[in-house]
């Protein structure tokens, strides 16, 4: 059973965040310039904490000039 929820979500500008929620409260948030880096971090955190992983949003891969085609 999941102890919490790890969310990968888009934030303003081309920044992605990993938010860790347990017992209805967000306990920790990290930001990343790339969606792939945020997803990788989210997967690691979810596996370590036996939590549900939720990936939301579409958008550019990185805050640089790269984009998803």
C-alpha positions in Angstrom: 0.0 0.0 0.0 1.3 3.4 -0.9 2.5 5.6 2.0 2.0 8.8 0.0 1.9 10.4 -3.5 4.9 11.6 -5.5 3.7 14.1 -8.1 5.7 15.3 -11.1 4.0 18.6 -12.2 4.8 21.5 -14.6 5.4 24.8 -12.9 5.6 28.3 -14.4 8.2 28.9 -17.0 9.6 25.6 -18.3 10.3 24.3 -14.8 9.1 20.9 -13.4 8.5 20.1 -9.8 8.5 16.9 -7.8 6.1 17.2 -4.8 5.9 14.6 -2.1 2.6 14.4 -0.3 1.8 12.2 2.8 -1.2 12.4 5.1 -2.7 15.2 2.9 0.3 17.5 3.4 3.1 18.3 1.0 6.3 17.5 2.8 8.9 18.3 0.2 9.2 19.9 -3.2 12.2 19.9 -5.6 12.4 21.7 -8.9 14.1 20.6 -12.2 14.8 22.3 -15.5 14.0 19.2 -17.5 10.9 17.0 -17.4 13.0 13.9 -17.8 15.1 14.8 -14.8 12.0 15.4 -12.7 10.5 12.1 -13.8 13.7 10.2 -13.0 13.8 11.8 -9.5 10.1 11.1 -9.0 10.5 7.4 -9.9 13.4 7.1 -7.4 11.6 8.8 -4.6 8.4 6.8 -5.2 10.3 3.5 -5.2 12.2 4.4 -2.0 9.1 5.5 -0.2 6.7 2.9 -1.7 4.5 5.7 -2.9 2.2 6.2 -5.8 3.8 8.2 -8.7 1.6 10.7 -10.6 3.1 12.4 -13.7 1.0 15.4 -14.9 1.2 17.8 -17.8 2.8 18.1 -21.2 5.3 20.5 -22.3 8.8 21.2 -23.4 11.5 18.8 -22.3 14.0 21.3 -21.0 14.2 24.9 -20.1 16.7 25.4 -22.9 16.0 25.4 -26.6 15.1 21.7 -26.9 11.4 20.7 -27.2 9.4 17.5 -27.7 8.4 17.0 -31.3 
